[in-house]
Amino acid sequence: MFSGKSEELIRRLKRATYADQNVLIVKPVKDTRTEKKVASRRKNDKSERGFEESDSFPAHEINSAQELADLIAQHRPDVLAIDEAQFFEEWLPEQIHELLGKRGNSVFTIIISGLDMDHRTKPYGIMPQLMAMADEVIKLTAVCFACKKRPANLTCKTGGSSDKQTEIGSKIYGARCRICHELPE
């Protein structure tokens, strides 16, 4: 979290649109932090959450393989972007595998953004499968919220009401380096 994943995704999508490529962006319905868009945040100590939206791109909210297939058939994208992929279920890697097979030698780019580990430092949902399928994996790091000195590649749960792997909300998580990270009890 807070490593610039959405910001990097938006940067790549802007670049694709500059090249006149047809872009399709999807995100899971359960990501309720931003409605119908992918958004990057910047620090703002004056806002209630400490962060404010800095840039965004319109996105379709989906919940199933059929919804994704319908959008792809309708939009015929050159670039498919998937944000917050860790929130999707097992159908997504299967759909990606099928898409890659159907496209063969034609140019079709799939960009996927998501967390690879949860706050317990365990692999997050389908992300290991998606990373294994990828031609390229780029792992971004934040700055540790605790020491503010080291790169943070872990997420620490600092609030919330459950011990579930998925509890959505940026106010209940923080970025931590390996030294400052504490596993939940």
C-alpha positions in Angstrom: 0.0 0.0 0.0 1.0 3.6 -0.7 3.8 2.5 -3.1 2.4 4.3 -6.1 0.8 1.2 -7.8 -2.2 3.2 -9.0 -0.1 6.1 -9.9 2.1 3.9 -12.1 -1.0 2.2 -13.6 -2.4 5.6 -14.5 0.9 6.7 -16.0 1.0 3.7 -18.2 -2.6 4.2 -19.3 -2.0 7.8 -20.2 0.9 6.8 -22.3 -1.2 4.2 -24.1 -3.9 6.8 -24.8 -1.2 9.2 -26.2 -0.3 6.4 -28.6 -4.0 6.2 -29.6 -4.4 2.7 -28.1 -7.8 1.6 -27.0 -7.7 1.2 -23.2 -10.1 -0.8 -21.0 -9.8 -0.5 -17.2 -11.6 -2.7 -14.7 -11.6 -3.0 -11.0 -13.5 -5.2 -8.5 -16.9 -4.2 -7.4 -15.8 -4.7 -3.8 -13.2 -1.9 -4.0 -15.5 0.8 -2.7 -12.8 3.4 -2.0 -13.3 5.1 -5.4 -16.4 4.7 -7.5 -16.0 3.8 -11.1 -12.4 5.0 -11.4 -8.8 4.1 -10.6 -7.3 6.8 -8.5 -3.9 7.7 -7.1 -3.4 9.5 -3.8 -1.0 12.1 -2.5 -0.3 13.0 1.1 -2.3 15.9 2.5 -2.2 16.3 6.2 -5.1 18.7 6.1 -7.6 16.2 4.8 -9.5 13.8 7.1 -7.7 10.7 5.9 -4.3 12.3 5.4 -4.5 11.6 1.7 -6.3 13.1 -1.2 -6.9 12.0 -4.8 -4.2 13.3 -7.1 -5.2 11.7 -10.5 -7.7 9.2 -11.8 -8.9 7.2 -14.8 -12.4 5.9 -15.4 -12.9 2.2 -14.7 -15.6 -0.4 -15.1 -16.5 -2.2 -11.9 -16.9 -6.0 -12.4 -17.6 -9.1 -10.4 -17.4 -12.0 -12.9 -15.6 -13.5 -15.9 -18.7 -12.9 -18.0 -18.7 -9.2 -17.2 -15.0 -9.0 -18.2 -15.6 -11.0 -21.4 -18.6 -8.8 -22.3 -16.5 -5.6 -21.8 -13.6 -6.9 -23.9 -16.0 -7.9 -26.7 -17.7 -4.5 -26.5 -14.5 -2.3 -26.3 -11.9 -4.5 -28.1 -9.0 -3.0 -26.2 -5.4 -2.8 -27.1 -4.6 -2.5 -23.4 -6.5 -4.1 -20.6 -5.8 -2.7 -17.1 -6.9 -4.5 -14.0 -6.6 -2.6 -10.7 -6.7 -4.1 -7.2 -6.5 -7.6 -8.6 -6.0 -9.2 -5.2 -9.7 -8.7 -4.6 -10.8 -10.9 -7.5 -11.4 -14.6 -7.3 -10.1 -17.7 -9.1 -11.9 -16.9 -12.3 -9.5 -14.0 -13.2 -6.3 -16.1 -13.7 -8.3 -18.5 -15.8 -9.8 -15.6 -17.9 -6.3 -14.0 -18.3 -4.9 -17.4 -19.4 -7.7 -17.7 -22.0 -7.2 -14.1 -23.2 -3.5 -14.6 -23.7 -4.2 -17.8 -25.7 -6.8 -16.2 -27.9 -4.7 -13.2 -28.8 -1.8 -15.3 -30.1 0.7 -13.1 -31.9 -1.4 -9.9 -32.0 -0.5 -7.0 -29.8 -2.6 -7.1 -26.6 -1.2 -5.7 -23.4 -2.6 -6.7 -20.0 -1.4 -4.6 -17.0 -2.4 -5.9 -13.6 -1.9 -4.0 -10.3 -2.4 -5.3 -6.8 -0.9 -6.3 -3.5 1.1 -9.5 -3.5 1.0 -10.0 0.3 -1.6 -9.3 3.0 -1.0 -7.7 6.4 0.1 -11.1 7.8 2.8 -11.3 5.1 1.0 -14.2 3.4 0.4 -14.4 -0.4 -2.7 -12.4 -1.2 -5.4 -14.3 -3.0 -4.8 -14.9 -6.7 -1.8 -12.6 -7.0 0.9 -15.4 -6.9 -0.9 -17.1 -9.9 -1.0 -13.8 -11.8 2.6 -13.0 -11.1 3.7 -16.4 -12.3 1.8 -15.8 -15.6 3.3 -12.4 -16.1 6.0 -11.6 -18.7 7.3 -8.9 -16.3 6.7 -8.2 -12.6 7.5 -4.8 -11.0 7.4 -4.6 -7.3 7.1 -1.0 -5.9 7.8 0.0 -2.4 6.5 2.8 -0.1 8.3 4.6 2.6 7.8 3.0 6.0 5.0 4.9 7.9 6.7 4.1 11.3 10.4 4.9 10.9 10.1 7.0 7.7 13.6 5.8 6.8 13.4 2.5 5.0 11.6 1.1 2.0 8.3 -0.4 3.0 7.3 -3.6 1.1 4.8 -4.8 3.8 1.4 -3.8 4.9 0.5 -3.4 8.6 -3.1 -3.4 9.8 -3.4 -0.5 12.2 -7.2 -0.5 12.7 -10.4 -2.1 11.4 -12.9 -4.4 12.9 -12.0 -7.9 11.8 -9.1 -10.3 11.3 -10.2 -11.2 7.7 -7.6 -11.1 4.9 -9.7 -8.5 3.1 -11.0 -5.5 4.9 -11.2 -2.5 2.6 -10.1 1.0 3.6 -6.9 3.0 3.4 -7.4 4.4 7.0 -6.8 1.0 8.6 -3.5 0.0 6.9 0.0 1.4 6.8 3.2 0.7 4.9 6.0 -0.9 7.0 9.5 -2.0 6.4 10.5 -5.4 7.6 12.0 -4.1 10.8 8.9 -2.0 11.8 6.3 -4.5 10.7 4.4 -6.4 13.4 2.3 -9.5 12.7 -1.2 -9.4 14.1 -1.9 -11.6 17.2 
